Amino acid sequence: MEQRGTNARREAEEKAAADAVRTDAEAARTVALARAEAESARVLGEARAAAQRSWLDAHTSADPATLHALAATRLAENVPRIESLTLSPDVLTGLLARLGHGERTGAGPGGEPS
C-alpha cells in the first residue's frame, strides 16, 4: 500500500514538472511570436514611411501640369462610371479657356478682344 502511495506521488510530481515545462515553453513561444509580430510591424512601418517619403520627393520636383494629370487620373480611377455628360456652351467655353492657360475665347494676340 505504501508503494502505491509513493508511486502516485511520484507520478503526480512528474506530471506537475512536465506541465510546468510545457507551460514555460508555451509562454516562451507566445513571447517570441509577440516580439516577431512587433518587429514585423516596425519594419513594415519603416518601409511604408520610406515609400511615402520617396513618393513625396518625386512629386515635389514635378511640374504642376504633371501633378494635375496625376490627380485627374486618380480621380478617374475612383469615381463611379458616368454614362453620359452634358456640357453647356458656357461651361465648355470656360473649360477651354482654362485649358488654354487662361486665354479667353474671343481674345486675339496679346489678350485683346478680336
CYANA upper distance limits for C-alpha pairs under 8 A (distance plus 0.5 A):
  1 MET  CA      5 GLY  CA      7.08
  2 GLU  CA      6 THR  CA      6.78
  3 GLN  CA      7 ASN  CA      6.56
  4 ARG  CA      8 ALA  CA      6.52
  5 GLY  CA      9 ARG  CA      6.56
  6 THR  CA     10 ARG  CA      6.60
  7 ASN  CA     11 GLU  CA      6.58
  8 ALA  CA     12 ALA  CA      6.60
  9 ARG  CA     13 GLU  CA      6.64
 10 ARG  CA     14 GLU  CA      6.59
 11 GLU  CA     15 LYS  CA      6.51
 12 ALA  CA     16 ALA  CA      6.54
 13 GLU  CA     17 ALA  CA      6.58
 14 GLU  CA     18 ALA  CA      6.56
 15 LYS  CA     19 ASP  CA      6.52
 16 ALA  CA     20 ALA  CA      6.61
 17 ALA  CA     21 VAL  CA      6.74
 18 ALA  CA     22 ARG  CA      6.60
 19 ASP  CA     23 THR  CA      6.48
 20 ALA  CA     24 ASP  CA      6.54
 21 VAL  CA     25 ALA  CA      6.62
 22 ARG  CA     26 GLU  CA      6.67
 23 THR  CA     27 ALA  CA      6.60
 24 ASP  CA     28 ALA  CA      6.60
 25 ALA  CA     29 ARG  CA      6.60
 26 GLU  CA     30 THR  CA      6.60
 27 ALA  CA     31 VAL  CA      6.69
 28 ALA  CA     32 ALA  CA      6.60
 29 ARG  CA     33 LEU  CA      6.60
 30 THR  CA     34 ALA  CA      6.65
 31 VAL  CA     35 ARG  CA      6.66
 32 ALA  CA     36 ALA  CA      6.63
 33 LEU  CA     37 GLU  CA      6.60
 34 ALA  CA     38 ALA  CA      6.63
 35 ARG  CA     39 GLU  CA      6.60
 36 ALA  CA     40 SER  CA      6.54
 37 GLU  CA     41 ALA  CA      6.61
 38 ALA  CA     42 ARG  CA      6.67
 39 GLU  CA     43 VAL  CA      6.65
 40 SER  CA     44 LEU  CA      6.52
 41 ALA  CA     45 GLY  CA      6.49
 42 ARG  CA     46 GLU  CA      6.71
 43 VAL  CA     47 ALA  CA      6.66
 44 LEU  CA     48 ARG  CA      6.65
 45 GLY  CA     49 ALA  CA      6.61
 46 GLU  CA     50 ALA  CA      6.62
 47 ALA  CA     51 ALA  CA      6.65
 48 ARG  CA     52 GLN  CA      6.59
 49 ALA  CA     53 ARG  CA      6.59
 50 ALA  CA     54 SER  CA      6.67
 51 ALA  CA     55 TRP  CA      6.60
 52 GLN  CA     56 LEU  CA      6.61
 53 ARG  CA     57 ASP  CA      6.56
 54 SER  CA     58 ALA  CA      6.59
 55 TRP  CA     59 HIS  CA      6.77
 56 LEU  CA     60 THR  CA      6.47
 57 ASP  CA     61 SER  CA      7.27
 58 ALA  CA     62 ALA  CA      7.16
 59 HIS  CA     67 LEU  CA      7.78
 62 ALA  CA     66 THR  CA      6.91
 62 ALA  CA     67 LEU  CA      7.21
 63 ASP  CA     67 LEU  CA      7.02
 64 PRO  CA     68 HIS  CA      6.57
 65 ALA  CA     69 ALA  CA      6.72
 66 THR  CA     70 LEU  CA      6.70
 67 LEU  CA     71 ALA  CA      6.58
 68 HIS  CA     72 ALA  CA      6.60
 69 ALA  CA     73 THR  CA      6.66
 70 LEU  CA     74 ARG  CA      6.71
 71 ALA  CA     75 LEU  CA      6.56
 72 ALA  CA     76 ALA  CA      6.55
 73 THR  CA     77 GLU  CA      6.73
 74 ARG  CA     78 ASN  CA      6.94
 75 LEU  CA     79 VAL  CA      6.64
 87 LEU  CA     91 VAL  CA      6.69
 87 LEU  CA     92 LEU  CA      6.63
 88 SER  CA     92 LEU  CA      6.71
 89 PRO  CA     93 THR  CA      6.47
 90 ASP  CA     94 GLY  CA      6.74
 91 VAL  CA     95 LEU  CA      6.64
 92 LEU  CA     96 LEU  CA      6.58
 93 THR  CA     97 ALA  CA      6.61
 93 THR  CA    105 THR  CA      7.45
 94 GLY  CA     98 ARG  CA      6.77
 94 GLY  CA    104 ARG  CA      8.41
 95 LEU  CA     99 LEU  CA      6.70
 96 LEU  CA    100 GLY  CA      6.55
 96 LEU  CA    105 THR  CA      8.41
 97 ALA  CA    101 HIS  CA      7.39
 97 ALA  CA    102 GLY  CA      6.01
 97 ALA  CA    103 GLU  CA      5.84
 97 ALA  CA    104 ARG  CA      5.57
 97 ALA  CA    105 THR  CA      6.57
 98 ARG  CA    102 GLY  CA      5.26
 98 ARG  CA    103 GLU  CA      7.46
 98 ARG  CA    104 ARG  CA      8.41
100 GLY  CA    104 ARG  CA      8.45
103 GLU  CA    107 ALA  CA      7.62
103 GLU  CA    111 GLY  CA      7.47
104 ARG  CA    111 GLY  CA      8.01
106 GLY  CA    113 PRO  CA      6.40
106 GLY  CA    114 SER  CA      6.38
107 ALA  CA    111 GLY  CA      5.70
107 ALA  CA    112 GLU  CA      5.72
107 ALA  CA    113 PRO  CA      4.70
107 ALA  CA    114 SER  CA      5.89
108 GLY  CA    112 GLU  CA      5.69
108 GLY  CA    113 PRO  CA      5.94
108 GLY  CA    114 SER  CA      5.32
